[in-house]
């Protein structure tokens, strides 16, 4: 079982003004959908469980519409503190491995 959630791939000295959240140049978000009849037991809190078979081809087609700069107000929490709902999605990758769909978004910070 692979439980690695964060990986350090490079270390560089930065100024004291550097802030891990606000100085980021890119963000990567990964979402997991368990697309099978049985609920996951070991990974039960690591994603969503959807019994009905999802159409990966259709999901990839729809994901393309999220690329670029868009207003994501609809996806924000009512308590969101972000100054703007405008975000730029650089890429969306969707893949399925053993009834587990992984959706990865790369976005400009």
Backbone as CSV, one residue per row, in Angstrom:
resi,resn,N_x,N_y,N_z,CA_x,CA_y,CA_z,C_x,C_y,C_z
1,UNK,0.846,-1.176,0.000,0.000,0.000,0.000,0.893,1.240,0.000
2,UNK,0.589,2.185,-0.876,1.374,3.402,-1.005,0.642,4.562,-0.332
3,UNK,1.141,4.998,0.803,0.488,6.086,1.533,1.265,7.394,1.438
4,UNK,2.169,7.510,0.475,2.945,8.738,0.318,2.031,9.839,-0.195
5,UNK,1.866,10.878,0.593,1.003,11.979,0.206,1.804,13.202,-0.220
6,UNK,3.002,13.361,0.344,3.849,14.508,0.021,5.251,13.993,-0.255
7,UNK,5.868,14.503,-1.304,7.234,14.122,-1.641,8.085,15.371,-1.803
8,UNK,9.275,15.346,-1.246,10.228,16.438,-1.442,11.148,16.016,-2.572
9,UNK,11.161,16.799,-3.641,11.969,16.447,-4.810,13.169,17.360,-4.991
10,UNK,13.174,18.503,-4.292,14.259,19.452,-4.449,14.238,20.426,-3.269
11,UNK,15.403,20.863,-2.847,15.494,21.833,-1.758,16.393,22.977,-2.208
12,UNK,15.924,24.214,-1.997,16.708,25.404,-2.323,16.549,26.417,-1.197
13,UNK,17.591,27.200,-0.979,17.492,28.288,0.003,16.611,29.384,-0.575
14,UNK,15.752,29.929,0.251,14.856,31.012,-0.161,14.966,32.169,0.826
15,UNK,14.490,33.316,0.414,14.537,34.488,1.291,13.560,34.321,2.449
16,UNK,13.722,35.142,3.446,12.826,35.089,4.605,11.400,35.486,4.241
17,UNK,11.223,36.138,3.099,9.883,36.537,2.640,9.116,35.387,1.997
18,UNK,9.782,34.261,1.772,9.126,33.124,1.118,8.043,32.549,2.022
19,UNK,6.883,32.273,1.425,5.763,31.664,2.146,5.325,30.431,1.352
20,UNK,5.320,29.283,2.000,5.024,28.028,1.303,3.693,28.057,0.562
21,UNK,2.710,28.714,1.105,1.393,28.759,0.459,1.305,29.871,-0.582
22,UNK,1.717,31.068,-0.215,1.495,32.227,-1.077,2.589,32.445,-2.119
23,UNK,3.736,31.795,-1.966,4.819,31.949,-2.939,4.861,30.805,-3.952
24,UNK,3.948,29.871,-3.850,3.943,28.717,-4.762,3.730,29.163,-6.204
25,UNK,4.436,28.518,-7.129,4.313,28.837,-8.554,3.287,27.934,-9.232
26,UNK,3.064,26.771,-8.644,2.138,25.803,-9.235,1.551,24.947,-8.124
27,UNK,0.351,24.486,-8.349,-0.289,23.566,-7.408,-0.773,22.347,-8.180
28,UNK,-0.701,21.210,-7.530,-1.193,19.974,-8.132,-2.212,19.381,-7.161
29,UNK,-3.420,19.160,-7.660,-4.498,18.569,-6.866,-4.847,17.216,-7.471
30,UNK,-4.934,16.203,-6.634,-5.281,14.867,-7.106,-6.536,14.395,-6.380
31,UNK,-7.506,13.930,-7.154,-8.768,13.427,-6.616,-8.915,11.967,-7.029
32,UNK,-9.423,11.149,-6.121,-9.576,9.715,-6.364,-11.054,9.344,-6.314
33,UNK,-11.468,8.535,-7.289,-12.823,7.977,-7.302,-12.685,6.459,-7.360
34,UNK,-13.234,5.772,-6.375,-13.267,4.316,-6.388,-14.513,3.919,-7.164
35,UNK,-14.324,3.444,-8.368,-15.431,3.164,-9.279,-15.665,1.657,-9.353
36,UNK,-16.329,1.156,-8.323,-16.581,-0.283,-8.211,-17.767,-0.513,-7.292
37,UNK,-18.231,-1.736,-7.250,-19.404,-2.065,-6.435,-19.090,-1.963,-4.943
38,UNK,-17.986,-2.578,-4.519,-17.673,-2.584,-3.085,-16.956,-1.307,-2.656
39,UNK,-17.268,-0.868,-1.457,-16.617,0.317,-0.900,-15.182,-0.045,-0.515
40,UNK,-14.264,0.900,-0.651,-12.885,0.610,-0.236,-12.809,0.516,1.288
41,UNK,-12.000,-0.398,1.790,-11.871,-0.515,3.243,-10.594,0.167,3.722
42,UNK,-9.468,-0.173,3.149,-8.201,0.411,3.586,-8.107,1.883,3.192
43,UNK,-8.580,2.207,2.000,-8.483,3.585,1.498,-9.811,4.338,1.607
44,UNK,-10.645,3.967,2.555,-12.009,4.495,2.610,-12.110,6.014,2.732
45,UNK,-11.142,6.663,3.317,-11.199,8.119,3.474,-10.296,8.850,2.486
46,UNK,-9.914,8.188,1.427,-8.972,8.768,0.469,-9.627,9.171,-0.848
47,UNK,-10.941,9.086,-0.933,-11.607,9.465,-2.174,-13.100,9.211,-2.093
48,UNK,-13.745,9.323,-3.234,-15.185,9.082,-3.327,-15.435,7.669,-3.820
49,UNK,-16.579,7.124,-3.455,-16.976,5.803,-3.931,-18.220,5.961,-4.796
50,UNK,-18.106,5.539,-6.052,-19.239,5.593,-6.976,-19.406,4.208,-7.581
51,UNK,-20.567,3.597,-7.334,-20.825,2.231,-7.799,-21.059,2.155,-9.302
52,UNK,-21.805,3.124,-9.831,-22.140,3.107,-11.258,-20.880,3.334,-12.093
53,UNK,-20.700,2.525,-13.126,-19.521,2.630,-13.992,-19.485,3.997,-14.662
54,UNK,-18.379,4.720,-14.480,-18.222,6.046,-15.068,-17.602,5.940,-16.460
55,UNK,-17.957,6.869,-17.318,-17.463,6.901,-18.696,-16.197,7.761,-18.737
56,UNK,-15.037,7.104,-18.734,-13.759,7.807,-18.704,-13.565,8.703,-19.922
57,UNK,-14.007,8.233,-21.062,-13.879,9.005,-22.304,-14.663,10.321,-22.189
58,UNK,-15.860,10.241,-21.654,-16.707,11.422,-21.470,-16.131,12.359,-20.396
59,UNK,-15.563,11.778,-19.353,-14.940,12.582,-18.298,-13.759,13.381,-18.852
60,UNK,-12.952,12.738,-19.686,-11.798,13.416,-20.289,-12.252,14.542,-21.214
61,UNK,-13.326,14.294,-21.947,-13.871,15.316,-22.848,-14.357,16.526,-22.031
62,UNK,-15.071,16.261,-20.957,-15.587,17.331,-20.104,-14.479,18.082,-19.384
63,UNK,-13.430,17.366,-18.995,-12.315,17.985,-18.273,-11.605,19.032,-19.122
64,UNK,-11.602,18.839,-20.422,-10.956,19.800,-21.328,-11.594,21.184,-21.217
65,UNK,-12.867,21.223,-20.856,-13.582,22.499,-20.732,-13.120,23.300,-19.509
66,UNK,-12.413,22.649,-18.594,-11.904,23.331,-17.401,-10.543,23.982,-17.640
67,UNK,-9.887,23.635,-18.743,-8.557,24.176,-19.034,-8.606,25.673,-19.304
68,UNK,-7.526,26.347,-18.950,-7.441,27.786,-19.181,-7.868,28.563,-17.949
69,UNK,-8.130,29.834,-18.147,-8.509,30.728,-17.052,-10.024,30.850,-16.990
70,UNK,-10.591,30.521,-15.826,-12.046,30.502,-15.656,-12.440,31.006,-14.271
71,UNK,-13.705,31.327,-14.129,-14.283,31.726,-12.852,-14.824,30.463,-12.178
72,UNK,-14.236,30.090,-11.041,-14.627,28.874,-10.337,-15.463,29.171,-9.088
73,UNK,-16.260,30.235,-9.132,-17.109,30.620,-7.991,-17.996,29.470,-7.530
74,UNK,-18.527,28.718,-8.455,-19.438,27.619,-8.145,-18.774,26.533,-7.304
75,UNK,-17.458,26.396,-7.422,-16.743,25.327,-6.729,-16.197,25.762,-5.369
76,UNK,-16.370,27.027,-5.028,-15.810,27.548,-3.781,-16.715,27.296,-2.586
77,UNK,-16.094,27.167,-1.445,-16.816,27.052,-0.187,-17.390,28.423,0.169
78,UNK,-18.483,28.446,0.882,-19.074,29.726,1.288,-18.150,30.480,2.246
79,UNK,-17.232,29.768,2.886,-16.290,30.407,3.811,-14.900,30.609,3.193
80,UNK,-14.812,30.547,1.876,-13.530,30.706,1.182,-12.966,32.112,1.397
81,UNK,-11.687,32.185,1.746,-11.032,33.472,2.008,-10.241,33.994,0.817
82,UNK,-10.226,33.266,-0.273,-9.457,33.675,-1.446,-10.003,34.981,-2.011
83,UNK,-9.105,35.831,-2.499,-9.507,37.137,-3.029,-10.316,37.020,-4.314
84,UNK,-10.007,36.015,-5.124,-10.658,35.911,-6.429,-11.001,34.463,-6.772
85,UNK,-12.139,34.243,-7.427,-12.509,32.899,-7.866,-11.884,32.538,-9.223
86,UNK,-11.130,33.459,-9.802,-10.524,33.235,-11.111,-9.277,32.374,-10.938
87,UNK,-9.221,31.266,-11.656,-8.096,30.332,-11.582,-7.699,29.905,-12.987
88,UNK,-6.427,29.525,-13.115,-5.920,29.030,-14.389,-5.519,27.573,-14.230
89,UNK,-6.208,26.696,-14.940,-5.893,25.269,-14.942,-4.966,25.012,-16.123
90,UNK,-3.752,24.516,-15.824,-2.769,24.247,-16.876,-3.009,22.896,-17.542
91,UNK,-3.356,21.891,-16.733,-3.585,20.559,-17.300,-4.518,19.751,-16.415
92,UNK,-5.198,18.802,-17.047,-6.056,17.849,-16.345,-5.722,16.477,-16.901
93,UNK,-5.362,15.555,-16.009,-5.074,14.182,-16.429,-6.042,13.263,-15.703
94,UNK,-6.639,12.361,-16.456,-7.562,11.392,-15.869,-7.107,10.009,-16.297
95,UNK,-6.887,9.145,-15.306,-6.491,7.778,-15.637,-7.194,6.810,-14.690
96,UNK,-7.329,5.584,-15.157,-7.975,4.551,-14.346,-7.037,3.365,-14.201
97,UNK,-6.866,2.924,-12.962,-6.071,1.743,-12.671,-6.862,0.893,-11.688
98,UNK,-7.229,-0.295,-12.114,-7.960,-1.238,-11.251,-9.176,-0.608,-10.572
99,UNK,-10.081,-0.056,-11.350,-11.323,0.546,-10.844,-11.112,1.735,-9.906
100,UNK,-9.952,2.347,-10.006,-9.660,3.558,-9.237,-9.323,4.647,-10.251
101,UNK,-10.176,5.673,-10.301,-9.970,6.774,-11.244,-9.226,7.883,-10.514
102,UNK,-8.141,8.330,-11.133,-7.344,9.409,-10.563,-7.468,10.622,-11.477
103,UNK,-7.870,11.744,-10.897,-7.999,12.997,-11.646,-6.979,13.966,-11.057
104,UNK,-6.083,14.450,-11.913,-5.029,15.351,-11.455,-5.117,16.689,-12.181
105,UNK,-5.207,17.748,-11.401,-5.240,19.110,-11.933,-3.917,19.790,-11.610
106,UNK,-3.334,20.449,-12.604,-2.178,21.313,-12.369,-2.660,22.723,-12.619
107,UNK,-2.404,23.595,-11.654,-2.883,24.965,-11.800,-1.811,25.967,-11.428
108,UNK,-1.956,27.140,-12.007,-1.108,28.258,-11.641,-1.577,28.702,-10.263
109,UNK,-0.673,29.115,-9.427,-1.056,29.497,-8.059,-1.920,30.718,-8.014
